Amino acid sequence: MYRRLGGSQGRSERAENFAPTGIRSPYRPTRSQSLYRLRVVAVVVVAVVVIVVVVVVVVVVIVVEVVVVVVVVVVIVVVVVVAVVILVVVVVVVVVVVVLVVLVAVVVVILEAAVAVQY
């Protein structure tokens, strides 16, 4: 027990266990300060990584939303263009049918007049 309390130790142990003078260089922190600084640096690094990940996720979400909006707008434009083309085709068909009906009516009138003249 006396030896554990620091009493009479062997010569080799005494050479290794010199008591520190208590004077430290201001540029060299104690072990606990070094560990604290490492912990602070680790926390800062983790915080920066988390912020970067959040920013990347937000940017990806915004880009995906923009792409979705662009795709929806393109689909709407295509649908409107197809609807307009169909409407134009229908109008052209109706005009052609009306012209054909008028031509048939004119031909019928001419034929009736020709038949009436012969009798």
C-alpha positions as CSV (number, residue, x, y, z in Angstrom):
1,M,0.0,0.0,0.0
2,Y,2.9,2.4,0.8
3,R,4.2,1.8,-2.7
4,R,0.8,2.5,-4.3
5,L,0.6,5.9,-2.5
6,G,3.9,6.8,-4.0
7,G,6.3,5.8,-1.3
8,S,9.7,4.1,-1.8
9,Q,9.7,2.9,-5.4
10,G,12.4,1.2,-7.4
11,R,14.9,3.3,-9.1
12,S,13.6,2.7,-12.7
13,E,10.1,3.6,-11.7
14,R,11.2,6.9,-10.1
15,A,12.9,8.0,-13.3
16,E,9.7,7.5,-15.2
17,N,7.4,9.2,-12.8
18,F,8.8,12.7,-12.5
19,A,6.2,15.1,-11.4
20,P,5.3,17.8,-13.9
21,T,6.4,21.3,-13.0
22,G,2.9,22.7,-13.8
23,I,4.3,25.0,-16.4
24,R,2.8,24.4,-19.8
25,S,3.4,25.9,-23.1
26,P,0.5,28.1,-24.1
27,Y,0.6,26.5,-27.6
28,R,0.2,22.9,-26.4
29,P,-3.2,22.2,-24.8
30,T,-3.7,19.6,-22.2
31,R,-5.0,16.2,-23.3
32,S,-8.6,17.0,-22.2
33,Q,-8.5,20.2,-24.1
34,S,-7.2,18.4,-27.2
35,L,-10.0,15.8,-26.9
36,Y,-12.5,18.7,-26.4
37,R,-11.2,20.4,-29.5
38,L,-11.5,17.1,-31.5
39,R,-15.1,16.7,-30.3
40,V,-15.9,20.3,-31.3
41,V,-14.3,19.8,-34.7
42,A,-16.2,16.5,-35.1
43,V,-19.5,18.2,-34.2
44,V,-18.8,21.0,-36.7
45,V,-17.9,18.5,-39.4
46,V,-21.1,16.5,-38.8
47,A,-23.1,19.7,-38.8
48,V,-21.6,20.8,-42.1
49,V,-22.2,17.4,-43.6
50,V,-25.9,17.4,-42.5
51,I,-26.3,20.9,-43.9
52,V,-24.8,19.9,-47.2
53,V,-27.0,16.8,-47.4
54,V,-30.1,18.9,-46.6
55,V,-29.2,21.5,-49.3
56,V,-28.6,18.7,-51.8
57,V,-31.9,17.1,-51.0
58,V,-33.7,20.4,-51.3
59,V,-32.1,21.2,-54.6
60,V,-32.9,17.7,-55.9
61,V,-36.6,18.1,-54.8
62,I,-36.8,21.5,-56.5
63,V,-35.2,20.2,-59.7
64,V,-37.6,17.2,-59.7
65,E,-40.6,19.5,-59.1
66,V,-39.4,21.8,-61.9
67,V,-39.1,18.8,-64.2
68,V,-42.5,17.5,-63.3
69,V,-44.0,21.0,-63.9
70,V,-42.3,21.2,-67.3
71,V,-43.5,17.8,-68.2
72,V,-47.1,18.6,-67.2
73,V,-46.9,21.9,-69.2
74,V,-45.6,20.0,-72.2
75,V,-48.3,17.4,-71.9
76,I,-51.0,20.2,-71.6
77,V,-49.6,22.0,-74.7
78,V,-49.5,18.8,-76.7
79,V,-53.1,18.0,-75.7
80,V,-54.2,21.5,-76.7
81,V,-52.4,21.3,-80.0
82,V,-54.0,17.9,-80.8
83,A,-57.4,19.3,-79.8
84,V,-56.9,22.3,-82.1
85,V,-55.8,20.1,-85.0
86,I,-58.8,17.8,-84.5
87,L,-61.1,20.9,-84.4
88,V,-59.6,22.2,-87.6
89,V,-60.0,18.8,-89.3
90,V,-63.6,18.7,-88.2
91,V,-64.3,22.2,-89.5
92,V,-62.6,21.4,-92.8
93,V,-64.7,18.2,-93.1
94,V,-67.9,20.1,-92.4
95,V,-67.0,22.8,-94.9
96,V,-66.3,20.1,-97.6
97,V,-69.6,18.3,-96.8
98,V,-71.5,21.6,-97.0
99,V,-69.8,22.4,-100.4
100,L,-70.6,19.0,-101.7
101,V,-74.2,19.2,-100.6
102,V,-74.5,22.6,-102.3
103,L,-72.9,21.2,-105.5
104,V,-75.2,18.3,-105.5
105,A,-78.2,20.6,-105.0
106,V,-77.0,22.8,-107.9
107,V,-76.5,19.7,-110.1
108,V,-80.0,18.5,-109.2
109,V,-81.5,21.9,-110.1
110,I,-79.6,22.0,-113.4
111,L,-80.7,18.5,-114.3
112,E,-84.3,19.2,-113.4
113,A,-84.2,22.4,-115.5
114,A,-82.7,20.4,-118.4
115,V,-85.4,17.7,-118.1
116,A,-88.1,20.4,-117.9
117,V,-86.8,22.1,-121.0
118,Q,-86.9,18.9,-123.0
119,Y,-90.6,18.2,-122.2
